[in-house]
């Protein structure tokens, strides 16, 4: 008889056709790019905040007491992390329900992908 495509192991894939394992591998590979983009953006934001607060010419070990938009530059990344976590906690259940119970799964995937690309490259 004929051989089903799912029965033939791929020579390039160490996962023996396990789609979930392949998905996890792709997810982990893509996560590296997002983390690198986040590190770059965090460094740039911190540098700009220190410059705005007048702290770019401090000696090593000297603490910046200047403020930008009412906060110290050293608190900027912590504040952004807290805001991001709060917004994620609010939106993830809502978006998850929309994805699970409507026909907009593909549209949300495309929008989320484009948002991530725009966030990293703009």
N, C-alpha and C positions, 0 to 999 in steps of 0.2 A: 503494500500500500504506500500511500504518500506519507512523507514525513512532515509533521507540523512544525512551523517555525519556532514555536515555544519549546520544542523538544531538542533542538540543536543548540548546544552550548556555544556561546560566542568566544572566540579566541582572544579577544581584546578585553573582555569583562571578567574580572575575578569573582563575580557575584552569581554565576550560574543561572542567569535569567531572572534573578530575584529583583523585581521592579522596585520594591520598597528600598532595598539596599542601594540600588542605583540612584534612586531619588535622594537618599541621605548623603551619598557621596557627592552628588552635584550640589546639594545644599551646602555642604561643608566647604566645597571648593569655592563657591560664590561668596560665602561668608568672609573669606579672607580679603577679597576686594573691598567689601563693605567696611571691614574693620580698618583696613589701610586708609580708606577715604575718610573715615571718622577720625583717625589719629591725625591725619593731615589737617582736616578742618578744625579740630580742637586746638592744635598748635597755632594755627593761623588766628583763630578767634582770641586765644589767650594773648598772643603777641599784639594784636590790634587793641585789645582792652587795656593792656599795660601801657601802650603808647598813648592812648586816649586819656588815661589817668595820670600821665606824666611820670611813669615809673620805668621807662626804658633805659635810663642811665644809672641805675642803682648799682652799688658795689655788691660783690658776691656775698650772700647771706643777709643782706639788708632787706627788711620787710617793706613792702609797698603799702603806704597808708592812703594813697589816692583812691578816688572812686570814679567810676564811670556809670552813668545812668543809675546812680544811687547804690551801687554795690562795688565791693572790692574786686579787682580782676582775678584774684585767686579763688573767689567764690563763684565765678562765672560758670565753669564747667559743672560744678556741683549743682548749681541752680538749674542749668539746662538739663542735666540728667534727671533731676526731680520732676521738672515740668514734663519732660518726655515720658517718664514712667507714669505720671498721673494721666496724661492724655491717652497713652496706650491702654491703661487699665479701664478707661471709659470707653474707648472706641473698639477695642478688640472683640468684646462680646457682641457688640452691635453688628460690626462687619462680619463676624463669624456667623451670626444668625442669618444675615442677608445671603452670604455665600451658601450656607447649608440649605436654606428653604426657598430660594428663588432661582430663576434662570439666569442671574447676572454673574455667575461664577467666572466665566471667561472675561467679561468686561472688567470686573474688579481685579483680576489677575493682571490684565493689560495696564490698567490705571496704576496699580501698585508698582508694577515693574517700571513704568515710565517715570513715576515719582522718584523711585530710588535712583534711577539713572540720572535724572535731572538734579537730584540732591547731590550726587557725587561729582558731576561734571560741570555744573554751572557755578 
